[in-house]
């Protein structure tokens, strides 16, 4: 009789970032479900492009994709008063908390003890901060947050190779309306 694999929910910020984490977790013996919950993504057309790319990735790996609600109001609520924060500022921290909390809630609802996020693969994101947030949220729900630094051992290069091989959509900004506005202002100068 085959031993059951441990289940894990991988919160996916985008297909580019989640390619290698999915591969890594599968190789490590996990049964992976991807949770695409990103109410921060703006505009709707951008959200749809990223969701479609995530579908392509999950089909490639033959794993479950769970589409979270695209409830932008929850993002705007958590970002209220932080709209002018720079990228990597307090607005981003609140956004991370929102998405990790929803991932933990889903894991609890599905009786899955493990969760993690693909956000940490980005060289632009703070691994230690995300690990701290993930562990705090995991403790609240009596879950296990896997603080795997997917950037290690050329993870970012590997995720980009996977994305290129599958011809996945590649975005040019983090995702939210405020980050897009800041990028447009920067590019105009």
C-alpha positions in Angstrom: 0.0 0.0 0.0 1.4 3.4 -1.0 1.9 5.8 1.9 -0.3 9.0 1.7 1.7 12.1 0.9 1.5 15.1 3.2 -0.8 17.8 1.7 0.2 21.4 1.4 -1.4 24.5 0.1 0.9 26.8 -1.8 -0.3 30.4 -2.0 0.6 31.5 -5.5 1.2 35.2 -6.2 1.7 34.4 -9.9 2.7 31.5 -12.2 6.2 32.9 -12.8 6.9 32.7 -9.1 5.1 29.5 -8.4 6.7 27.2 -11.0 9.7 26.2 -9.1 8.0 26.1 -5.7 5.4 23.6 -7.1 8.2 21.5 -8.6 10.2 21.6 -5.4 7.3 20.6 -3.2 6.3 17.8 -5.5 9.9 16.5 -5.5 9.8 16.7 -1.7 6.9 14.3 -1.7 4.0 16.7 -1.0 0.6 16.6 -2.5 0.3 20.2 -3.7 -2.8 22.3 -4.1 -2.2 25.9 -5.4 -4.3 28.7 -4.0 -4.5 31.7 -6.2 -5.8 34.4 -3.9 -4.6 37.9 -5.0 -7.3 40.6 -4.5 -4.4 43.1 -4.8 -4.0 42.6 -8.5 -5.1 45.5 -10.7 -6.7 46.0 -13.2 -9.2 43.1 -13.9 -7.4 42.3 -17.2 -4.1 41.9 -15.4 -5.8 39.6 -12.8 -7.2 37.4 -15.6 -3.8 37.1 -17.4 -2.1 36.0 -14.2 -4.9 33.6 -13.3 -4.8 32.0 -16.8 -1.0 31.6 -16.5 -1.5 29.9 -13.1 -4.1 27.5 -14.7 -1.6 26.6 -17.4 1.1 25.9 -14.8 -1.2 23.7 -12.7 -2.4 21.8 -15.7 1.3 21.2 -16.6 2.0 19.7 -13.2 -1.4 18.0 -13.0 -2.2 19.6 -9.6 -5.3 21.2 -8.1 -5.8 25.0 -8.6 -8.1 26.6 -6.0 -9.2 30.0 -7.2 -9.8 32.4 -4.4 -12.4 35.2 -4.5 -11.3 38.3 -6.3 -12.5 40.6 -3.6 -10.6 43.8 -4.2 -12.4 45.5 -1.4 -10.6 43.4 1.2 -7.3 44.6 -0.3 -8.3 48.2 -0.4 -9.5 47.9 3.2 -6.1 46.5 4.3 -4.2 49.2 2.2 -6.4 52.1 3.5 -4.1 55.0 4.6 -1.1 53.2 3.0 -1.8 54.0 -0.6 1.4 56.2 -1.0 3.7 53.8 0.8 6.7 52.8 -1.4 7.0 49.3 -2.8 8.2 47.0 0.1 6.6 49.3 2.6 3.8 48.9 5.1 1.1 48.4 2.4 3.0 45.4 1.2 3.2 43.9 4.7 -0.6 44.3 5.1 -1.1 42.7 1.7 1.1 39.7 2.6 -0.8 39.3 5.9 -4.1 39.3 4.1 -3.1 36.7 1.6 -1.3 34.4 4.1 -4.3 34.7 6.5 -6.7 33.6 3.7 -4.4 30.7 2.8 -4.3 29.6 6.4 -8.1 29.8 6.7 -8.4 27.7 3.6 -5.9 25.1 4.9 -7.8 24.9 8.2 -11.1 24.5 6.3 -9.7 21.7 4.2 -7.9 20.1 7.2 -4.5 20.5 5.5 -1.8 21.2 8.1 0.8 22.7 5.9 1.0 25.9 3.8 3.6 28.2 2.3 3.8 30.9 -0.4 5.5 31.5 -3.7 6.0 35.2 -2.9 9.3 34.3 -1.2 11.0 33.3 -4.5 11.2 36.9 -5.6 14.5 38.6 -5.0 12.5 41.7 -4.3 10.7 40.2 -1.3 11.9 39.9 2.3 12.1 36.2 3.1 12.6 36.7 6.9 9.6 39.0 7.1 7.4 36.6 5.1 8.5 33.7 7.2 7.8 35.6 10.4 4.3 36.5 9.2 3.6 33.0 8.0 4.7 31.4 11.3 2.6 33.8 13.3 -0.5 33.1 11.2 0.2 29.4 11.3 0.3 29.4 15.1 -3.0 31.2 15.2 -4.6 28.4 13.2 -2.6 25.5 14.7 -1.0 24.9 11.3 2.5 24.5 9.9 4.0 27.2 7.8 6.9 25.9 5.7 9.5 28.7 5.5 11.3 27.4 2.5 13.5 30.0 0.8 12.8 29.0 -2.8 15.4 31.4 -4.1 18.2 29.1 -2.8 20.0 26.8 -5.2 19.1 28.9 -8.2 15.4 28.8 -7.5 14.7 32.1 -9.2 16.5 31.0 -12.3 14.7 27.6 -12.2 11.3 29.2 -11.9 12.0 31.5 -14.8 13.1 28.5 -17.0 9.8 26.8 -16.1 7.9 29.9 -17.0 9.7 30.3 -20.3 9.3 26.7 -21.3 5.5 27.0 -20.7 5.4 30.5 -22.3 3.7 31.9 -19.2 2.5 35.5 -19.0 5.2 37.7 -17.4 4.0 40.8 -15.6 6.2 43.9 -15.1 4.9 45.1 -11.7 4.0 43.5 -8.4 0.3 43.8 -8.9 -1.5 46.5 -7.1 -3.0 49.7 -8.4 -0.6 51.7 -6.2 2.6 49.9 -7.4 1.4 50.3 -11.0 0.9 54.0 -10.4 4.4 54.4 -8.8 6.0 52.4 -11.7 4.3 54.7 -14.3 5.4 57.8 -12.5 9.0 56.5 -12.3 9.0 55.5 -16.0 7.6 59.0 -17.0 10.6 60.7 -15.4 
